[in-house]
Amino acid sequence: MKDKTFYTALPSPVDYQEVPGGTIVFFRQNIKDAGADPVSGEALYQADEYSVVMLVPIAVAIKRIEVDYDLWLNRAMSDDADDGTDVDAATILMELAADHEERLCLLELEVG
């Protein structure tokens, strides 16, 4: 998914967020100075941000990105260009979190 995103600190070109059941990888391009925030006066940076969900732990995601950065960047960018029939990252993660929570509840019921 592509977003025009603003930051108060210079963002890195790639970032990882571990979530239950996987990792979200954020790719940033066209990072540039966007001036200052009119309210706070803080420096702002702007970037085109693409994300992809990997259903693997963060260490595995990092290794896969290191091995083939261009492949994953292109995949994140092409996910943005699809016709909207694919489930977006937020929906996948919400489903993963719900599944994780349900499994925890079932385990607690069996133990208790």
C-alpha positions as a Markdown table, in Angstrom:
| # | Residue | x | y | z |
|---|---|---|---|---|
| 1 | Met | 0.0 | 0.0 | 0.0 |
| 2 | Lys | 1.4 | 3.5 | -0.9 |
| 3 | Asp | 1.0 | 6.5 | 1.4 |
| 4 | Lys | 2.5 | 10.0 | 1.2 |
| 5 | Thr | 3.8 | 10.1 | 4.8 |
| 6 | Phe | 5.3 | 12.9 | 6.9 |
| 7 | Tyr | 7.9 | 12.5 | 9.7 |
| 8 | Thr | 9.5 | 14.7 | 12.3 |
| 9 | Ala | 12.8 | 12.8 | 12.0 |
| 10 | Leu | 14.6 | 11.7 | 8.8 |
| 11 | Pro | 13.1 | 8.3 | 8.1 |
| 12 | Ser | 15.1 | 5.3 | 7.0 |
| 13 | Pro | 14.6 | 3.7 | 3.6 |
| 14 | Val | 13.3 | 0.5 | 5.1 |
| 15 | Asp | 11.8 | -0.2 | 8.5 |
| 16 | Tyr | 10.3 | -3.3 | 10.2 |
| 17 | Gln | 7.4 | -3.6 | 12.6 |
| 18 | Glu | 6.8 | -7.0 | 14.3 |
| 19 | Val | 3.2 | -7.9 | 14.9 |
| 20 | Pro | 1.4 | -11.1 | 16.0 |
| 21 | Gly | 1.9 | -13.6 | 13.3 |
| 22 | Gly | 4.3 | -11.7 | 11.1 |
| 23 | Thr | 6.1 | -8.5 | 10.2 |
| 24 | Ile | 5.2 | -5.3 | 8.3 |
| 25 | Val | 8.0 | -4.0 | 6.2 |
| 26 | Phe | 7.9 | -0.3 | 5.2 |
| 27 | Phe | 9.8 | 0.9 | 2.2 |
| 28 | Arg | 10.3 | 4.6 | 1.7 |
| 29 | Gln | 11.3 | 6.4 | -1.5 |
| 30 | Asn | 11.6 | 10.1 | -2.5 |
| 31 | Ile | 12.6 | 11.1 | 1.0 |
| 32 | Lys | 12.9 | 14.9 | 1.2 |
| 33 | Asp | 12.8 | 17.9 | 3.5 |
| 34 | Ala | 9.2 | 19.2 | 3.7 |
| 35 | Gly | 10.0 | 22.4 | 5.6 |
| 36 | Ala | 8.8 | 23.0 | 9.1 |
| 37 | Asp | 5.6 | 22.1 | 10.9 |
| 38 | Pro | 3.6 | 25.4 | 11.0 |
| 39 | Val | 2.4 | 24.7 | 14.6 |
| 40 | Ser | 5.4 | 23.2 | 16.4 |
| 41 | Gly | 8.2 | 24.5 | 14.1 |
| 42 | Glu | 9.7 | 21.0 | 14.0 |
| 43 | Ala | 11.5 | 19.9 | 10.8 |
| 44 | Leu | 9.3 | 17.7 | 8.6 |
| 45 | Tyr | 10.3 | 15.1 | 6.1 |
| 46 | Gln | 8.1 | 13.6 | 3.4 |
| 47 | Ala | 8.4 | 10.2 | 1.7 |
| 48 | Asp | 6.4 | 7.8 | -0.5 |
| 49 | Glu | 5.8 | 4.8 | 1.7 |
| 50 | Tyr | 5.0 | 1.3 | 0.6 |
| 51 | Ser | 4.3 | -1.6 | 2.9 |
| 52 | Val | 4.2 | -5.4 | 2.6 |
| 53 | Val | 3.1 | -8.0 | 5.2 |
| 54 | Met | 5.3 | -11.0 | 5.6 |
| 55 | Leu | 3.9 | -13.8 | 7.7 |
| 56 | Val | 7.3 | -14.6 | 9.3 |
| 57 | Pro | 9.1 | -13.4 | 12.4 |
| 58 | Ile | 11.0 | -10.1 | 12.1 |
| 59 | Ala | 14.5 | -11.8 | 11.9 |
| 60 | Val | 13.4 | -13.9 | 8.9 |
| 61 | Ala | 11.9 | -10.8 | 7.3 |
| 62 | Ile | 15.1 | -8.8 | 7.7 |
| 63 | Lys | 17.1 | -11.7 | 6.2 |
| 64 | Arg | 14.7 | -12.0 | 3.2 |
| 65 | Ile | 14.9 | -8.2 | 2.5 |
| 66 | Glu | 18.7 | -8.2 | 2.8 |
| 67 | Val | 18.9 | -11.1 | 0.3 |
| 68 | Asp | 16.6 | -9.6 | -2.3 |
| 69 | Tyr | 15.7 | -6.0 | -1.5 |
| 70 | Asp | 14.6 | -5.1 | -5.1 |
| 71 | Leu | 12.2 | -8.1 | -5.3 |
| 72 | Trp | 10.4 | -7.1 | -2.0 |
| 73 | Leu | 10.3 | -3.4 | -2.9 |
| 74 | Asn | 8.7 | -4.2 | -6.3 |
| 75 | Arg | 6.3 | -6.5 | -4.6 |
| 76 | Ala | 5.3 | -3.7 | -2.1 |
| 77 | Met | 4.9 | -1.3 | -5.0 |
| 78 | Ser | 2.9 | -3.7 | -7.1 |
| 79 | Asp | 0.6 | -4.5 | -4.2 |
| 80 | Asp | -0.3 | -0.7 | -4.3 |
| 81 | Ala | -1.0 | -0.9 | -8.0 |
| 82 | Asp | -3.5 | -3.8 | -7.9 |
| 83 | Asp | -7.2 | -3.4 | -8.5 |
| 84 | Gly | -8.1 | -3.6 | -4.8 |
| 85 | Thr | -9.2 | -7.2 | -4.8 |
| 86 | Asp | -6.3 | -8.3 | -2.5 |
| 87 | Val | -6.8 | -8.0 | 1.2 |
| 88 | Asp | -4.8 | -5.0 | 2.6 |
| 89 | Ala | -2.1 | -5.3 | 5.3 |
| 90 | Ala | -4.3 | -3.9 | 8.0 |
| 91 | Thr | -7.0 | -6.5 | 7.4 |
| 92 | Ile | -4.5 | -9.3 | 7.4 |
| 93 | Leu | -3.0 | -8.1 | 10.7 |
| 94 | Met | -6.4 | -7.7 | 12.4 |
| 95 | Glu | -7.3 | -11.2 | 11.4 |
| 96 | Leu | -3.9 | -12.5 | 12.7 |
| 97 | Ala | -4.4 | -10.7 | 16.0 |
| 98 | Ala | -7.9 | -12.0 | 16.4 |
| 99 | Asp | -6.7 | -15.6 | 15.7 |
| 100 | His | -3.9 | -15.1 | 18.2 |
| 101 | Glu | -6.3 | -13.9 | 20.8 |
| 102 | Glu | -8.7 | -16.7 | 20.2 |
| 103 | Arg | -5.9 | -19.3 | 20.6 |
| 104 | Leu | -4.8 | -17.7 | 23.8 |
| 105 | Cys | -8.4 | -17.8 | 25.2 |
| 106 | Leu | -8.8 | -21.5 | 24.2 |
| 107 | Leu | -5.5 | -22.3 | 25.9 |
| 108 | Glu | -6.6 | -20.5 | 29.1 |
| 109 | Leu | -9.9 | -22.5 | 29.1 |
| 110 | Glu | -8.1 | -25.8 | 28.7 |
| 111 | Val | -5.5 | -25.0 | 31.5 |
| 112 | Gly | -8.1 | -23.5 | 33.9 |
